[in-house]
């Protein structure tokens, strides 16, 4: 929760850049699923994951929730990277389209999120989960609510 406590003191972009540099810890969900933030700019964020068997569902492929989590993270962080200090966001809704199965043999996947519209109260973004060969595995969109922090964290 270190990062959440710092949300009021730095811009979203600054916080995310500090995570990449290792100055702040990754969120617990990233540790749990084994993905990492590798690039961030204002309005753009990239996560990477190497799918493993522990990501599998009962039918022998990576659970769709992994793709959903990556897309939610990349799209949300692309919005977060546009926010000034003392401002936060939360996902209101997101849609995921799974277009190709992922297995442990798929190799490194890159999930890119990009802001489509950044407003004062709401923002939208889209995301793509792609392999190193350029194949699309999933894509999605999100709407996030933007709100001021009260100084106590999110």
C-alpha positions as CSV (number, residue, x, y, z in Angstrom):
1,X,0.0,0.0,0.0
2,X,3.1,2.3,-0.1
3,X,2.2,3.5,-3.6
4,X,-1.5,4.2,-2.6
5,X,-0.3,6.4,0.3
6,X,2.0,8.3,-2.1
7,X,-0.8,9.0,-4.6
8,X,-1.5,12.4,-3.3
9,X,2.2,13.6,-3.4
10,X,3.2,12.9,-7.0
11,X,1.7,12.7,-10.4
12,X,0.5,9.3,-11.7
13,X,3.3,9.3,-14.3
14,X,5.9,9.9,-11.6
15,X,4.6,7.1,-9.4
16,X,4.5,4.6,-12.3
17,X,8.0,5.6,-13.4
18,X,9.3,5.0,-9.9
19,X,7.8,1.5,-10.0
20,X,9.7,0.8,-13.2
21,X,12.9,2.0,-11.7
22,X,12.3,-0.2,-8.6
23,X,12.0,2.7,-6.2
24,X,8.4,1.6,-5.4
25,X,7.1,-1.9,-5.2
26,X,4.8,-3.4,-7.8
27,X,1.2,-3.8,-6.9
28,X,0.4,-7.1,-5.1
29,X,-1.7,-8.3,-8.1
30,X,1.4,-8.0,-10.4
31,X,3.4,-10.0,-7.9
32,X,0.7,-12.7,-7.6
33,X,0.3,-13.2,-11.4
34,X,3.9,-12.5,-12.4
35,X,3.5,-9.5,-14.7
36,X,5.5,-6.2,-14.7
37,X,5.2,-2.6,-15.8
38,X,8.0,-2.0,-18.4
39,X,7.1,1.3,-20.0
40,X,5.0,4.3,-19.2
41,X,4.5,7.7,-20.8
42,X,1.6,10.2,-20.4
43,X,-1.4,8.3,-21.8
44,X,0.4,5.1,-22.5
45,X,1.5,2.1,-20.4
46,X,3.0,-1.4,-21.2
47,X,3.0,-4.5,-19.1
48,X,4.7,-7.8,-19.9
49,X,4.1,-11.4,-18.8
50,X,5.6,-14.8,-19.6
51,X,2.6,-17.2,-19.4
52,X,3.1,-20.2,-17.1
53,X,1.2,-23.3,-16.3
54,X,0.0,-21.9,-13.0
55,X,-2.0,-19.4,-15.1
56,X,-4.0,-22.3,-16.6
57,X,-7.7,-23.0,-16.2
58,X,-9.2,-26.5,-16.1
59,X,-9.2,-26.8,-19.9
60,X,-5.4,-26.4,-20.3
61,X,-5.0,-22.8,-21.5
62,X,-4.2,-19.6,-19.7
63,X,-7.3,-18.3,-17.9
64,X,-9.1,-15.4,-19.7
65,X,-8.9,-13.5,-16.4
66,X,-5.2,-13.1,-16.8
67,X,-5.7,-11.3,-20.1
68,X,-8.5,-9.3,-18.5
69,X,-6.2,-8.3,-15.6
70,X,-3.4,-7.3,-17.9
71,X,-5.7,-5.2,-20.1
72,X,-7.4,-3.6,-17.0
73,X,-3.9,-2.8,-15.7
74,X,-2.5,-1.4,-18.9
75,X,-5.6,0.6,-19.8
76,X,-6.0,1.9,-16.2
77,X,-2.3,2.9,-15.9
78,X,-2.4,4.7,-19.2
79,X,-5.0,6.9,-17.7
80,X,-3.2,7.1,-14.3
81,X,-0.1,8.4,-16.2
82,X,-2.1,11.5,-17.2
83,X,-3.3,12.4,-13.7
84,X,-1.8,15.2,-11.6
85,X,-1.0,14.8,-7.8
86,X,-4.0,14.5,-5.5
87,X,-6.1,12.8,-8.3
88,X,-7.1,9.2,-8.6
89,X,-9.1,6.9,-10.8
90,X,-11.1,3.8,-10.7
91,X,-12.3,1.4,-13.4
92,X,-16.1,1.8,-14.0
93,X,-16.3,-0.9,-16.6
94,X,-14.1,-2.7,-19.1
95,X,-14.6,-5.0,-22.0
96,X,-12.3,-7.8,-23.1
97,X,-12.2,-9.7,-26.4
98,X,-10.2,-12.9,-26.3
99,X,-9.2,-13.7,-29.9
100,X,-6.5,-16.4,-29.5
101,X,-5.7,-19.0,-26.9
102,X,-2.6,-18.4,-24.7
103,X,-0.5,-21.2,-23.4
104,X,2.9,-21.5,-21.6
105,X,4.4,-22.0,-25.1
106,X,3.1,-18.7,-26.3
107,X,6.1,-16.9,-25.0
108,X,6.4,-13.3,-23.8
109,X,3.3,-11.2,-24.1
110,X,3.1,-7.4,-24.2
111,X,0.0,-5.6,-23.1
112,X,-0.3,-1.9,-24.3
113,X,-2.8,0.5,-23.0
114,X,-3.5,3.9,-24.6
115,X,-5.8,6.7,-23.6
116,X,-8.6,7.5,-26.1
117,X,-10.2,10.3,-24.1
118,X,-9.0,12.0,-21.0
119,X,-11.5,14.2,-19.2
120,X,-11.8,15.8,-15.8
121,X,-14.4,13.3,-14.5
122,X,-14.1,10.3,-16.9
123,X,-11.5,8.9,-19.2
124,X,-11.5,6.0,-21.7
125,X,-8.7,3.9,-23.0
126,X,-8.1,0.9,-25.2
127,X,-5.6,-2.0,-24.9
128,X,-4.0,-4.8,-26.9
129,X,-2.3,-8.0,-25.8
130,X,0.2,-9.1,-28.4
131,X,2.9,-11.7,-28.8
132,X,6.5,-11.0,-29.8
133,X,5.5,-12.2,-33.3
134,X,2.9,-9.4,-33.5
135,X,-0.1,-11.8,-33.1
136,X,-3.1,-10.3,-31.3
137,X,-4.3,-12.4,-28.4
138,X,-6.9,-10.0,-26.8
139,X,-8.0,-6.4,-26.9
140,X,-10.3,-4.3,-24.8
141,X,-11.6,-0.9,-23.8
142,X,-12.3,0.8,-20.5
143,X,-14.1,3.7,-18.9
144,X,-12.6,5.1,-15.7
145,X,-13.9,7.7,-13.2
146,X,-11.5,10.5,-12.2
147,X,-11.8,12.0,-8.7
148,X,-9.8,14.2,-6.3
149,X,-8.1,12.5,-3.3
150,X,-8.9,13.8,0.2
151,X,-5.3,13.5,1.3
152,X,-5.8,10.0,2.9
153,X,-5.0,7.9,-0.2
154,X,-7.4,6.2,-2.6
